[in-house]
Amino acid sequence: MSAPDPSRPVAAFPWAEAMAFGFGRLRLAARDFWALTPRELAAAMRAFIGPERAPLDRAGLATLMARFPDRA
């Protein structure tokens, strides 16, 4: 793995979304939320939203269009 490029800005961690998920969806107490590691929180999120999927490519779109044609 290569070193990060210092000229590229780094996105801030999405704390608001992480806390909303931990407190709202998982109903964690603050003590339990702050005790989680980022990997543990990510694993909990995957349990709800499933694994990350690649975006639809041209072939996948063509397949969907063939299966579900527009009807005018």
N, C-alpha and C positions, 0 to 999 in steps of 0.2 A: 504494500500500500504506500502511495506517495505522500509526502508531507503536504499539509494544507497550503494553499496559495495565499500569502499574506495580503495580496492586492485585492482579493475578492472579499466583499463584506460577508460576515457570518450572520445568519438569521438568528434572532433571539429565540430562546426556548419558549414555546407557547404555554406559559404558566397558566393563563386564564382557562384555556381549554383543558389542560391536564387537571387542574383543580376542579373544574366543572364535572369532568368525567369521574374523578375519584370521589368527590363528595356527593355528586348528584346521582350518577349511574351506579357506582359501587357502594354508595352510602357508607363510606369509610369515615371514621372519626379522624380528626386532624392528626392526632398522635400516630395513627396507623398509616395515614396518607404520607406524612413526612418521613416515616420509617422505610417506605418503599424505595428500592433502587430504581433508576430509570428503566432498566431491563425488566424488572418485575411489573412496573406500570405498563410498559409496552406489551408484555405478555397478557396482562389482564385486558388491555384494549383489543388485542387480536382475538381474544375469546368472544368478544361482543361483535366486532366488525369483520372478523375473518382475515385471512392473509391478504397482503397487498397484491393487487393484480396489475398486470401490464395494461396499458391503454389499448383500445381496440385498434388493430391495424387494418390496412386496406382489404386484405383477404377476409378477415373476420367480418368487416362491414359488408362485403359482397355476399358472403354466406347469409348474413341476416336479411339483406335485401331480397335474396332469392327465396328465403323461407317465409318472409312476411312482406310481400309486395304491396305497394301503395294501391289503394282502390279509389278511383275517382268517381 
